[in-house]
């Protein structure tokens, strides 16, 4: 299965969630010829399908793509689909990562907003596209509150400023296993896996028939 992302952290997360299911997860780093895939959709759903369809067409393998981001209620759902590019207009500070720059902008925009109005949610739309043209889409959400100061060293993206009140920790303070159990991406993947059997003919394995990696189907 190809995860349509160049983000190594996302590939590692998905690999951990699929452990024991007999699937090898590859990222776009294994297919350098594909290049960048422009996310021009207006919704998370649009972008997930744009990426998954392109990768399935070019690799002949089952492609899984997610478009995810942070939606802040006080900002009418922003940064939303622009989460990864939220602060691209700003210059990076010395030693600053792109994720840190996004967080810097978000905390600046939200400065002074009362705690009770800092509600937010992570959203993940996950699309699976099979080489024979079949498709499926699932959605997961993780509700929380936006911190005013980053906390924790784990995770990626907006994890250091996303606080889960039920757990009492930021997403960046959770272990990978803890995060997968409650996150938007973990929820979406569990839903997808529950439905996946409907899309795979175990006798002929049509979903994987173009893959040279699968040689166990009769």
C-alpha positions as CSV (number, residue, x, y, z in Angstrom):
1,X,0.0,0.0,0.0
2,X,1.3,3.4,-0.9
3,X,0.6,6.3,1.4
4,X,0.5,9.4,-0.8
5,X,2.7,11.6,1.3
6,X,6.4,12.6,1.6
7,X,5.9,13.0,5.3
8,X,8.0,10.3,7.0
9,X,6.1,10.8,10.3
10,X,2.8,10.0,8.6
11,X,4.3,6.9,7.0
12,X,5.6,5.7,10.4
13,X,2.2,6.3,12.0
14,X,0.4,4.3,9.4
15,X,2.9,1.5,9.5
16,X,2.4,1.2,13.2
17,X,-1.4,1.2,12.9
18,X,-1.2,-1.5,10.2
19,X,1.4,-3.7,12.0
20,X,0.4,-7.4,11.9
21,X,-1.9,-7.0,8.9
22,X,0.5,-8.2,6.3
23,X,0.7,-4.9,4.4
24,X,3.9,-3.1,3.5
25,X,3.5,0.7,3.7
26,X,5.5,2.8,1.3
27,X,5.6,6.6,1.1
28,X,6.2,8.8,-2.0
29,X,9.9,8.7,-1.2
30,X,9.9,5.2,-2.8
31,X,8.5,6.7,-6.1
32,X,10.5,9.9,-6.7
33,X,9.2,10.1,-10.3
34,X,5.8,11.1,-9.1
35,X,7.0,14.4,-7.7
36,X,4.9,16.9,-5.8
37,X,1.1,16.6,-6.0
38,X,-0.6,20.0,-5.8
39,X,-3.4,20.1,-3.3
40,X,-5.9,22.4,-5.1
41,X,-9.1,21.0,-3.5
42,X,-11.4,23.2,-1.5
43,X,-12.1,20.5,1.1
44,X,-10.2,17.8,2.9
45,X,-12.1,15.2,0.9
46,X,-11.1,16.8,-2.4
47,X,-7.4,16.8,-1.6
48,X,-7.4,13.2,-0.3
49,X,-8.9,12.0,-3.6
50,X,-6.6,14.2,-5.7
51,X,-3.5,12.5,-4.1
52,X,-4.8,9.0,-3.9
53,X,-6.0,8.9,-7.5
54,X,-2.8,10.2,-8.9
55,X,-0.6,7.8,-6.9
56,X,-2.8,4.7,-7.7
57,X,-2.7,5.6,-11.4
58,X,1.1,6.0,-11.5
59,X,2.1,3.1,-9.3
60,X,-0.6,0.4,-10.0
61,X,-0.8,-0.2,-6.3
62,X,-3.5,0.4,-3.7
63,X,-3.1,4.1,-2.7
64,X,-4.1,5.6,0.6
65,X,-4.1,9.4,1.0
66,X,-5.2,11.6,3.8
67,X,-5.7,15.3,3.9
68,X,-5.8,16.5,7.5
69,X,-5.5,19.7,9.3
70,X,-6.5,21.8,12.3
71,X,-9.8,23.6,12.4
72,X,-10.1,26.3,15.0
73,X,-13.6,27.3,15.9
74,X,-12.8,31.0,16.7
75,X,-11.2,31.3,13.2
76,X,-14.2,29.8,11.4
77,X,-12.4,26.6,10.8
78,X,-9.0,28.0,9.8
79,X,-6.3,27.0,9.1
80,X,-8.3,24.0,7.7
81,X,-7.1,22.8,4.3
82,X,-4.3,25.3,4.4
83,X,-2.9,23.9,7.7
84,X,0.4,22.8,6.2
85,X,0.8,26.1,4.3
86,X,-0.7,28.4,6.8
87,X,2.3,30.6,7.4
88,X,4.1,30.3,4.1
89,X,4.0,34.0,3.6
90,X,6.2,34.5,6.6
91,X,10.0,34.2,6.6
92,X,11.4,31.4,8.7
93,X,13.3,32.5,11.8
94,X,16.8,31.1,12.3
95,X,16.5,27.4,13.0
96,X,12.7,27.4,12.7
97,X,10.9,24.5,11.0
98,X,7.9,25.0,8.8
99,X,5.7,23.4,11.5
100,X,7.0,25.8,14.1
101,X,6.4,28.8,11.8
102,X,2.7,27.7,11.4
103,X,2.3,27.4,15.1
104,X,3.9,30.8,15.6
105,X,1.4,32.4,13.3
106,X,-1.5,30.6,14.8
107,X,-0.6,31.6,18.4
108,X,-0.2,35.2,17.3
109,X,-3.6,35.3,15.6
110,X,-5.2,33.7,18.7
111,X,-3.4,35.8,21.2
112,X,-5.9,37.2,23.8
113,X,-8.7,34.7,22.9
114,X,-10.3,33.4,26.1
115,X,-9.6,29.8,27.0
116,X,-13.3,28.8,26.6
117,X,-13.2,30.0,23.1
118,X,-10.1,28.2,22.0
119,X,-11.9,25.0,21.0
120,X,-10.6,23.2,17.9
121,X,-10.5,19.9,16.2
122,X,-8.1,17.9,14.1
123,X,-9.8,16.6,10.9
124,X,-8.7,13.7,8.7
125,X,-10.3,12.6,5.5
126,X,-8.8,9.4,4.2
127,X,-9.3,8.1,0.7
128,X,-8.3,4.7,-0.6
129,X,-8.1,4.1,-4.4
130,X,-7.6,0.7,-5.9
131,X,-5.9,0.0,-9.2
132,X,-9.2,-1.3,-10.6
133,X,-10.9,2.0,-10.0
134,X,-12.8,1.4,-6.8
135,X,-12.7,4.1,-4.2
136,X,-13.7,4.7,-0.6
137,X,-13.5,7.7,1.8
138,X,-13.7,8.0,5.6
139,X,-13.5,10.9,8.0
140,X,-12.2,11.2,11.5
141,X,-12.1,14.0,14.0
142,X,-10.3,14.7,17.3
143,X,-11.7,17.5,19.4
144,X,-9.6,19.5,21.8
145,X,-8.4,23.0,22.8
146,X,-5.7,25.2,21.5
147,X,-3.0,25.9,24.0
148,X,-1.4,29.4,24.2
149,X,2.1,27.9,24.6
150,X,3.5,24.8,22.9
151,X,3.9,21.8,25.1
152,X,5.7,18.5,24.3
153,X,8.3,17.3,21.9
154,X,6.6,14.5,20.1
155,X,4.4,14.3,17.1
156,X,4.4,16.8,14.3
157,X,2.4,19.6,12.8
158,X,0.2,21.4,15.4
159,X,0.5,18.6,18.0
160,X,2.4,20.8,20.5
161,X,-0.5,23.2,20.8
162,X,-3.4,20.8,20.6
163,X,-4.6,19.8,24.1
164,X,-7.0,16.9,24.8
165,X,-8.9,17.8,28.0
166,X,-10.1,14.2,28.5
167,X,-6.5,12.9,28.6
168,X,-4.9,16.1,30.1
169,X,-2.0,16.2,27.7
170,X,-1.1,17.8,24.4
171,X,-0.9,15.6,21.3
172,X,2.9,16.1,21.4
173,X,3.0,14.6,24.9
174,X,1.4,11.3,23.9
175,X,3.3,8.2,22.8
176,X,2.6,7.0,19.3
177,X,0.4,4.3,20.6
178,X,-1.6,6.7,22.8
179,X,-2.0,9.1,20.0
180,X,-3.2,6.5,17.5
181,X,-5.8,5.3,19.9
182,X,-7.6,8.7,20.0
183,X,-6.5,10.7,17.0
184,X,-8.4,11.8,14.0
185,X,-6.1,9.8,11.7
186,X,-6.3,6.7,13.9
187,X,-10.1,6.9,14.0
188,X,-10.3,7.4,10.2
189,X,-8.0,4.4,9.6
190,X,-10.0,2.1,11.9
191,X,-13.1,3.0,10.0
192,X,-11.4,2.4,6.7
193,X,-10.0,-1.0,7.8
194,X,-13.4,-2.1,9.0
195,X,-14.8,-1.5,5.6
196,X,-11.8,-2.6,3.6
197,X,-12.9,-6.3,3.3
198,X,-15.9,-5.1,1.2
199,X,-13.5,-3.8,-1.4
200,X,-11.2,-6.7,-1.7
201,X,-12.1,-10.0,-3.4
202,X,-10.0,-12.4,-1.4
203,X,-10.2,-15.1,-4.2
204,X,-8.8,-13.0,-7.0
205,X,-7.3,-10.1,-5.1
206,X,-8.3,-7.6,-7.8
207,X,-7.3,-4.6,-5.6
208,X,-3.7,-5.8,-5.5
209,X,-3.6,-7.6,-8.9
210,X,-1.2,-5.0,-10.4
211,X,1.3,-5.3,-7.5
212,X,4.4,-7.4,-8.0
213,X,4.8,-7.3,-4.3
214,X,1.8,-9.6,-3.7
215,X,2.4,-13.1,-4.9
216,X,0.1,-15.1,-2.6
217,X,-3.2,-14.8,-4.5
218,X,-4.3,-17.9,-6.3
